[in-house]
Amino acid sequence: MVTTLIQELHTSRVSDKIQKPNFDTKAGRQFLAFYLSTKLKQIIAYDKKHEYNCIFATGRDFLANFLKKIVDEPHNAIAIGIFGDDECVFGQKITECVAELELPAIVTRDFSALLDENKIVIVKCEPEMKEECKALLDIKIYAKKKKERISEDEHACEIIVNSDCPKEYLKEILNYIKIITNDFAG
């Protein structure tokens, strides 16, 4: 039986709960950034050892840039773009997982969604709009089938994912992220 991410990384839910910081203050957002950094590193390390290996690679500055956005721009939506040869398949899996987990995100092909109240906007980018998309995005994800040499397009993305990753495993990762972002007492 495969140990789930939640069982592996989050076994003691009661003892892991920490007092919810005030996210309206910079110090509260910095605490959140530190907490998320720790948890996201755990997810990446777990995934590297997992049989399905959803995350092929992350950019060197991915976490620092993402967390800086949370601290410095708390009222702006986080814009995530999905690119790649297999963007349609991976994008569909993301769309289904977001709906099933009721995540506070919208998956779209339309950048006007960045004006919505949603805190996370996932844009499935068309290949011909690649350059326009990249300029508007906080996180760029490149979906591909095989872990091989990184192309120039992939190198411009912060995360390279395995588009063959089973939807249930991707859902497990997203559910864990949902749990850790809501795992505060009080």
C-alpha positions in Angstrom: 0.0 0.0 0.0 1.4 3.4 -1.0 1.7 5.8 1.9 -0.2 9.0 1.1 1.4 12.4 1.3 -0.9 13.5 4.1 -0.1 10.4 6.2 3.7 10.8 5.5 4.0 14.5 6.1 1.1 15.4 8.3 0.6 12.5 10.8 0.0 14.6 13.9 -2.6 17.1 12.9 -3.4 18.2 16.4 0.2 18.9 17.5 1.0 20.6 14.2 -1.6 23.3 14.6 -0.1 26.7 15.2 -1.7 29.9 16.2 -3.0 31.8 13.1 -0.9 34.9 12.6 -2.4 38.2 11.5 -2.0 38.1 7.7 -2.9 41.8 7.5 0.6 42.6 8.9 3.9 42.1 7.0 5.2 40.0 10.0 2.2 37.7 9.7 2.7 37.2 6.0 6.4 36.6 6.6 5.5 33.9 9.1 3.2 32.4 6.5 5.9 32.5 3.9 8.3 30.7 6.2 5.7 28.1 7.1 4.7 27.5 3.4 8.4 27.3 2.4 9.0 24.5 4.9 5.9 22.6 3.8 6.5 23.0 0.0 10.0 21.8 0.4 8.6 18.7 2.2 6.2 18.1 -0.7 9.0 18.4 -3.3 11.2 16.0 -1.4 8.4 13.5 -0.9 7.5 13.7 -4.6 11.1 13.0 -5.7 10.9 9.6 -4.0 7.4 8.8 -5.1 6.8 6.3 -7.8 4.7 8.8 -9.9 7.1 11.8 -9.5 4.8 14.7 -10.5 7.4 17.5 -10.2 10.4 16.9 -12.5 12.1 20.2 -11.5 11.8 23.5 -9.9 13.6 26.7 -10.7 16.3 27.8 -8.3 14.4 31.0 -7.3 10.9 29.6 -7.5 10.2 29.4 -3.8 11.8 32.7 -3.0 10.0 34.6 -5.8 6.6 33.0 -4.9 6.9 33.7 -1.2 8.1 37.3 -1.9 4.8 37.8 -3.8 2.8 36.5 -0.9 4.6 38.9 1.5 4.8 42.0 -0.7 1.5 41.8 -2.7 -1.0 40.1 -0.4 -4.1 41.6 -2.2 -3.1 40.6 -5.7 -4.2 37.3 -7.2 -1.5 34.7 -7.8 -1.4 34.0 -11.6 -0.2 30.6 -12.6 0.3 29.6 -16.2 0.4 26.1 -17.7 2.5 25.6 -20.8 4.0 22.7 -22.7 3.5 20.0 -25.2 0.9 18.3 -23.0 -0.7 21.4 -21.4 -4.2 20.3 -22.4 -3.9 17.0 -20.5 -2.3 18.4 -17.4 -4.6 21.5 -17.5 -7.6 19.2 -17.6 -6.3 17.3 -14.6 -5.8 20.6 -12.7 -9.3 21.8 -13.7 -10.9 18.6 -12.3 -8.8 18.6 -9.1 -9.6 22.3 -8.4 -13.3 21.6 -8.8 -13.3 18.3 -6.7 -11.3 19.9 -3.9 -13.2 23.1 -4.0 -10.0 25.1 -4.1 -10.1 28.9 -4.0 -8.9 29.0 -7.6 -10.2 29.5 -11.1 -8.9 27.7 -14.2 -9.3 29.6 -17.4 -7.8 30.6 -20.8 -8.8 34.2 -20.2 -6.6 36.7 -18.4 -9.5 38.9 -17.4 -10.0 36.4 -14.6 -7.0 38.1 -12.9 -9.4 40.9 -12.1 -11.7 38.6 -10.1 -11.7 38.1 -6.4 -10.1 34.7 -6.7 -6.8 34.5 -5.0 -5.4 31.9 -7.4 -5.9 32.1 -11.2 -4.6 29.2 -13.3 -4.3 30.1 -17.0 -4.0 27.4 -19.6 -1.7 29.2 -22.1 -2.0 28.7 -25.8 1.4 28.1 -27.6 1.0 31.1 -29.8 0.5 33.4 -26.8 3.5 32.1 -25.0 5.4 35.4 -24.7 2.3 37.5 -23.7 1.4 34.9 -21.1 4.8 34.8 -19.5 4.8 38.5 -18.8 1.6 38.4 -16.8 2.3 35.3 -14.7 3.8 34.8 -11.2 4.4 31.1 -11.6 5.0 29.3 -15.0 4.5 25.5 -15.1 5.7 23.5 -18.1 4.0 20.1 -18.6 5.8 17.3 -20.4 5.7 13.5 -20.5 9.3 12.5 -20.0 12.0 13.7 -17.7 14.8 14.6 -20.1 17.0 17.5 -21.1 15.3 20.8 -20.4 14.5 22.9 -23.5 14.7 26.7 -23.7 10.9 27.1 -23.3 11.0 24.8 -20.2 14.0 26.7 -18.7 11.9 29.9 -18.6 9.3 28.1 -16.3 9.6 27.8 -12.5 8.1 24.3 -12.3 8.4 21.4 -14.8 5.7 18.7 -14.2 5.0 15.2 -15.4 1.9 15.4 -17.4 1.5 11.6 -17.1 1.2 12.0 -13.3 -2.0 10.3 -12.3 -4.9 12.7 -11.5 -5.4 11.0 -8.0 -1.7 11.7 -7.1 -1.9 15.3 -8.3 -5.1 15.7 -6.3 -3.3 14.3 -3.2 -0.6 17.0 -3.6 -3.2 19.8 -4.1 -5.2 18.5 -1.1 -2.2 18.6 1.1 -1.5 22.2 0.0 -5.1 23.0 0.8 -4.7 21.5 4.3 -1.4 23.3 5.1 -2.7 26.7 4.0 -5.7 26.2 6.4 -4.0 24.5 9.2 -4.0 27.2 11.9 -5.6 27.1 15.3 -7.9 30.1 16.2 
